[in-house]
Protein backbone atom coordinates (compact mmCIF):
# COMPACT_ATOMS: atom_id res chain seq x y z
CA UNK A 1 0.00 0.00 0.00
CA UNK A 2 2.99 2.31 0.31
CA UNK A 3 3.84 1.81 -3.36
CA UNK A 4 1.72 2.56 -6.38
CA UNK A 5 -0.90 -0.17 -6.86
CA UNK A 6 -2.74 1.00 -9.99
CA UNK A 7 -2.00 2.85 -13.23
CA UNK A 8 -1.84 6.65 -13.14
CA UNK A 9 -5.07 8.66 -13.27
CA UNK A 10 -7.42 5.69 -12.95
CA UNK A 11 -9.27 6.30 -9.65
CA UNK A 12 -12.01 8.79 -8.90
CA UNK A 13 -12.21 7.73 -5.26
CA UNK A 14 -9.86 5.74 -3.03
CA UNK A 15 -10.36 4.62 0.57
CA UNK A 16 -8.07 3.40 3.33
CA UNK A 17 -9.30 2.22 6.72
CA UNK A 18 -6.61 1.57 9.36
CA UNK A 19 -3.97 0.28 6.92
CA UNK A 20 -1.71 3.33 7.18
CA UNK A 21 -1.62 2.84 10.95
CA UNK A 22 0.96 0.11 10.36
CA UNK A 23 4.55 0.68 9.31
CA UNK A 24 6.01 -0.63 6.07
CA UNK A 25 9.00 -1.95 8.04
CA UNK A 26 10.48 -1.83 11.52
CA UNK A 27 13.11 0.87 11.94
CA UNK A 28 14.76 -1.27 14.66
CA UNK A 29 14.45 -4.98 15.40
CA UNK A 30 13.31 -4.96 19.03
CA UNK A 31 11.71 -2.78 21.68
CA UNK A 32 11.88 -4.37 25.15
CA UNK A 33 8.42 -4.69 26.68
CA UNK A 34 6.64 -3.47 23.55
CA UNK A 35 4.20 -6.02 22.14
CA UNK A 36 0.99 -4.34 21.00
CA UNK A 37 0.42 -1.38 18.69
CA UNK A 38 -0.67 1.04 21.40
CA UNK A 39 2.66 0.66 23.16
CA UNK A 40 3.84 0.30 26.73
CA UNK A 41 1.44 1.19 29.50
CA UNK A 42 2.51 3.87 31.97
CA UNK A 43 -0.60 3.15 34.02
CA UNK A 44 0.21 -0.55 34.36
CA UNK A 45 3.99 -0.05 34.46
CA UNK A 46 4.63 -2.38 31.52
CA UNK A 47 7.46 -1.62 29.11
CA UNK A 48 9.33 1.50 28.12
CA UNK A 49 10.27 3.22 24.88
CA UNK A 50 13.06 5.79 24.82
CA UNK A 51 12.72 9.13 23.07
CA UNK A 52 15.34 8.03 20.53
CA UNK A 53 13.30 4.88 19.78
CA UNK A 54 10.10 6.93 19.45
CA UNK A 55 11.87 9.24 17.01
CA UNK A 56 12.95 6.31 14.82
CA UNK A 57 9.36 5.06 14.61
CA UNK A 58 7.93 8.55 14.06
CA UNK A 59 10.39 9.14 11.22
CA UNK A 60 9.45 5.80 9.61
CA UNK A 61 5.75 6.63 9.95
CA UNK A 62 6.32 10.02 8.34
CA UNK A 63 8.14 8.45 5.37
CA UNK A 64 5.39 5.83 5.03
CA UNK A 65 2.56 8.37 5.02
CA UNK A 66 4.40 10.48 2.44
CA UNK A 67 4.93 7.40 0.22
CA UNK A 68 1.28 6.43 0.60
CA UNK A 69 0.01 9.90 -0.31
CA UNK A 70 2.37 10.25 -3.28
CA UNK A 71 1.29 6.87 -4.66
CA UNK A 72 -2.42 7.67 -4.30
CA UNK A 73 -1.89 11.12 -5.86
CA UNK A 74 -0.53 9.43 -9.00
CA UNK A 75 -3.41 6.93 -9.11
CA UNK A 76 -6.20 9.47 -8.60
CA UNK A 77 -7.61 11.48 -11.49
CA UNK A 78 -7.39 15.27 -11.09
CA UNK A 79 -10.09 16.19 -8.58
CA UNK A 80 -10.29 12.59 -7.29
CA UNK A 81 -10.95 12.01 -3.58
CA UNK A 82 -9.06 10.02 -0.95
CA UNK A 83 -10.97 9.01 2.19
CA UNK A 84 -8.77 8.01 5.15
CA UNK A 85 -9.52 6.61 8.59
CA UNK A 86 -6.95 5.30 11.05
CA UNK A 87 -6.77 4.35 14.71
CA UNK A 88 -4.80 6.59 17.01
CA UNK A 89 -4.44 8.24 20.37
CA UNK A 90 -4.20 11.75 21.71
CA UNK A 91 -3.79 13.26 25.14
CA UNK A 92 -7.50 12.88 25.94
CA UNK A 93 -9.05 10.33 23.55
CA UNK A 94 -8.09 7.00 22.01
CA UNK A 95 -9.79 5.22 19.17
CA UNK A 96 -8.77 1.67 20.02
CA UNK A 97 -9.91 -0.79 22.66
CA UNK A 98 -7.24 -0.54 25.33
CA UNK A 99 -8.88 -3.02 27.70
CA UNK A 100 -8.71 -5.89 25.22
CA UNK A 101 -5.19 -4.96 24.12
CA UNK A 102 -3.97 -4.76 27.73
CA UNK A 103 -5.29 -8.25 28.50
CA UNK A 104 -3.71 -9.65 25.33
CA UNK A 105 -0.47 -7.83 26.11
CA UNK A 106 -0.33 -9.26 29.64
CA UNK A 107 -0.83 -12.77 28.27
CA UNK A 108 1.91 -12.31 25.66
CA UNK A 109 4.34 -10.89 28.22
CA UNK A 110 3.64 -13.85 30.55
CA UNK A 111 4.29 -16.31 27.70
CA UNK A 112 7.51 -14.57 26.63
CA UNK A 113 8.93 -14.48 30.17
C-alpha positions as CSV (number, residue, x, y, z in Angstrom):
1,X,0.0,0.0,0.0
2,X,3.0,2.3,0.3
3,X,3.8,1.8,-3.4
4,X,1.7,2.6,-6.4
5,X,-0.9,-0.2,-6.9
6,X,-2.7,1.0,-10.0
7,X,-2.0,2.8,-13.2
8,X,-1.8,6.7,-13.1
9,X,-5.1,8.7,-13.3
10,X,-7.4,5.7,-13.0
11,X,-9.3,6.3,-9.7
12,X,-12.0,8.8,-8.9
13,X,-12.2,7.7,-5.3
14,X,-9.9,5.7,-3.0
15,X,-10.4,4.6,0.6
16,X,-8.1,3.4,3.3
17,X,-9.3,2.2,6.7
18,X,-6.6,1.6,9.4
19,X,-4.0,0.3,6.9
20,X,-1.7,3.3,7.2
21,X,-1.6,2.8,11.0
22,X,1.0,0.1,10.4
23,X,4.6,0.7,9.3
24,X,6.0,-0.6,6.1
25,X,9.0,-1.9,8.0
26,X,10.5,-1.8,11.5
27,X,13.1,0.9,11.9
28,X,14.8,-1.3,14.7
29,X,14.4,-5.0,15.4
30,X,13.3,-5.0,19.0
31,X,11.7,-2.8,21.7
32,X,11.9,-4.4,25.2
33,X,8.4,-4.7,26.7
34,X,6.6,-3.5,23.5
35,X,4.2,-6.0,22.1
36,X,1.0,-4.3,21.0
37,X,0.4,-1.4,18.7
38,X,-0.7,1.0,21.4
39,X,2.7,0.7,23.2
40,X,3.8,0.3,26.7
41,X,1.4,1.2,29.5
42,X,2.5,3.9,32.0
43,X,-0.6,3.1,34.0
44,X,0.2,-0.6,34.4
45,X,4.0,0.0,34.5
46,X,4.6,-2.4,31.5
47,X,7.5,-1.6,29.1
48,X,9.3,1.5,28.1
49,X,10.3,3.2,24.9
50,X,13.1,5.8,24.8
51,X,12.7,9.1,23.1
52,X,15.3,8.0,20.5
53,X,13.3,4.9,19.8
54,X,10.1,6.9,19.5
55,X,11.9,9.2,17.0
56,X,13.0,6.3,14.8
57,X,9.4,5.1,14.6
58,X,7.9,8.5,14.1
59,X,10.4,9.1,11.2
60,X,9.4,5.8,9.6
61,X,5.7,6.6,10.0
62,X,6.3,10.0,8.3
63,X,8.1,8.5,5.4
64,X,5.4,5.8,5.0
65,X,2.6,8.4,5.0
66,X,4.4,10.5,2.4
67,X,4.9,7.4,0.2
68,X,1.3,6.4,0.6
69,X,0.0,9.9,-0.3
70,X,2.4,10.3,-3.3
71,X,1.3,6.9,-4.7
72,X,-2.4,7.7,-4.3
73,X,-1.9,11.1,-5.9
74,X,-0.5,9.4,-9.0
75,X,-3.4,6.9,-9.1
76,X,-6.2,9.5,-8.6
77,X,-7.6,11.5,-11.5
78,X,-7.4,15.3,-11.1
79,X,-10.1,16.2,-8.6
80,X,-10.3,12.6,-7.3
81,X,-11.0,12.0,-3.6
82,X,-9.1,10.0,-0.9
83,X,-11.0,9.0,2.2
84,X,-8.8,8.0,5.1
85,X,-9.5,6.6,8.6
86,X,-6.9,5.3,11.1
87,X,-6.8,4.3,14.7
88,X,-4.8,6.6,17.0
89,X,-4.4,8.2,20.4
90,X,-4.2,11.7,21.7
91,X,-3.8,13.3,25.1
92,X,-7.5,12.9,25.9
93,X,-9.1,10.3,23.6
94,X,-8.1,7.0,22.0
95,X,-9.8,5.2,19.2
96,X,-8.8,1.7,20.0
97,X,-9.9,-0.8,22.7
98,X,-7.2,-0.5,25.3
99,X,-8.9,-3.0,27.7
100,X,-8.7,-5.9,25.2
101,X,-5.2,-5.0,24.1
102,X,-4.0,-4.8,27.7
103,X,-5.3,-8.3,28.5
104,X,-3.7,-9.7,25.3
105,X,-0.5,-7.8,26.1
106,X,-0.3,-9.3,29.6
107,X,-0.8,-12.8,28.3
108,X,1.9,-12.3,25.7
109,X,4.3,-10.9,28.2
110,X,3.6,-13.9,30.5
111,X,4.3,-16.3,27.7
112,X,7.5,-14.6,26.6
113,X,8.9,-14.5,30.2
